[in-house]
């Protein structure tokens, strides 16, 4: 017969399981906080240098969703920003002062969060007014469509929705469903969009679980 200290459900086993679960939870919290701090550091660096930018992607979706329902916010590991290509060199200088390292990898411009960081630990750059991919229906929006939300500059909701419908990947459709769920976008948006994007939004509205 096993000793009481090693039996399933014994105090020592329960303590070990609890410690393991707490360790996982702490790592999850730290991961979310690292992304938030990366976003804030990058935004402050660009703000201080007077460089126009807009947060896009999952963090922009989270910023808009949080204004309606904080409990509906979806965490993301990506930090994506919109810049004017004409200000890239100025941005490189500003971001380097904040500890970021510029790289151009496989056609993607990004700022690594330190010299030893991985590509997932970076700020990814999209250029305003340019197509991310040649086959995309729409170019990225202008920074004239950015607006301040609390501490940061975020792409306006209509422009963000267009970007998400243009990319139309699984995660983009998930982000659009988040916006739909909290009532930020609905069927009234369809007619205001370019036809191909309107069709994509209508398909999501018709089959929100798809």
N, C-alpha and C positions, 0 to 999 in steps of 0.2 A: 504494500500500500504506500502511495506517495506521501511524503511529508506534508502537513497542512500548509506550509508556506509555499508549496509549489502546485497545489491543487488548483484546477480551473475555478475561478471565482473567489479564490482566497484573497485576503487583504493585500498581500504583496503583488499578486497578479493584477488586481484592479488598480493598484497604485502605478504599476509599470505601464499599463494601458493608458491610464489617465495622463501620465507624463508624456507618453508618445503622442497622444492626441493634442495635448497642449503645445508640444514642440512643432507639430505640423501647422496648427493654427497660427502660432507665432511667425513661422516662415511665410505663411500666406499673407499675414498682415504686413510684414516687412517688405514683401514683394510689391504689394499695392502701394505702400508708402514710397518705395524707391522710384516707382513710375511717376507718382505725384510730384516728388521733389525734382525729378529730372525735368518735368514739364514746367514747373515754376522757375527753376534755374535758367532754363533756355528762354522762357518768356521775359524774365527780368533782364537777362543779358541783351536781348534784342530791344526791349523797351528803353534801357539805359543808353543804348547806342543810337536811338531814334530810327530804328529799322522797322519798316512795316512788315507785319506778319499776321497770320491767322492760324490758330489751332484747328485742325481738321480731324477726320477719322473718328475712332472710337471715343477719344477724350472729348471731342466736340459734341458728339451725341450724348455722352454722359453729362456734360455741362448743361445742355438743353433739357434733358430728362430730369435732372436734379431740380430745375426750377419749378417742376410740377410735382414730382414725387421722388424724394431721395431714396426711398426703399426700392425703386425700380431701376436704379443705376446699375449698369453692368460694368464690371472692372475690365480693363484692357492692359496688355503689356506694351502696346505700341504708343509711341509719341510721334505724331505726324504734324507737320507744319507746312503752310503755304508761304512762299517767298516770291519776290520779284527777282528774276535771274540777274537783273542789272545790279542788285544789291548783294549778290552772293559773296563777293570778296569782302565787303564790309561785314557781312554776317560771320564769315570765317574768323575774322579778327575778333569780333565781339564774343563769339562763342568760345574761342580759344582762351580768352581771359577768364571765362567761367569754367574752364577745365575740360571742354569738349575738344575732340580731335576730328577734323574733317577727313572724310574718305569718299572716293567715287568707286563703288564696287558693283560690277556687273550691270552698269548703266544706271545705278541708283546713287543719288547723292545723300549722304548721311553724316551726322555728327556723333561719333562714338562717345560714350560717357566715360572718357579716360582712355589712355593709350592701350590698355590691356582689355578693354571691354569687347564684348561680342556684338555682332550686328543687331541682335535682339535688344541689346542695351544701348539704344541709340535714338537720336531724333532723326526721323526720315523726312526728307524734303521733297515737296512737289512745287513746281514753278507755275505761278499764276499766268493764265492765258495760254498755256501750252497743254497739248494732249499728253496724258500719261502714257498712253499707247496709241500707235497710229490708227488702230481700228476702233477706237472709242468714238462714240457718237458726239460727245461734247468735250471741249477743252476745259481745263480747270478754271474756276471762276477768277475774277479780278479781286484784288485786295480792297477795292472799293466796297465790296460786300462783307467786309469784316465789321464786327462791332464788339465793344467791351462787355464782358460778363464778369463781374467782380474784378479779380486781379489780372485777367488775361484777355487778349484779343482772340475772339472766336469767330469762325465763319458764320454768317447769318444762316438761319434755319432754311430758307428757300434754296440758297446756294449749296448748303450741306446736303440737302435732299437730292439735288441734281447730281452732286458728286457720287453719292451712294447709288443712285439709279444708273449712273453711267458705268461705274465699276461693276456693280451687279454680281459680286461674288457671294458665296454663302454668308460670310460675315457681314457683308453690306446689307443683305436682305434681313438678317437678324437685327441689325441696328435700325433698319426701317420699321420692323415690327415693334421694336421698343418705342419708337416715336409714335407709332399708331396706337399702341396700348395705352399711353398716357394722354392721348387725345391731341397731340401736337400736329399731326397730319391726318387727313381723312379724304373721302372721295371728292371733296370740293377742290382738292389740289390737282386732280387729274387733268382737267381742261386747261389749266394754266401752264402745264409742262409741254416741252416739245413732244410730238406724237409718240416717238419710240420710248421716251421716258415715261410718258403718261400710261402707255400700255403696260409697262413693267410695274408701275405702281398699282394699277388696277388689278393685275394678276395677284399681287401680294394681298391687296384688300379682299379679293375674292376668295383667296385660299391662305389665310393667315397662318395656318399650321403647316403649310407645304414647304 
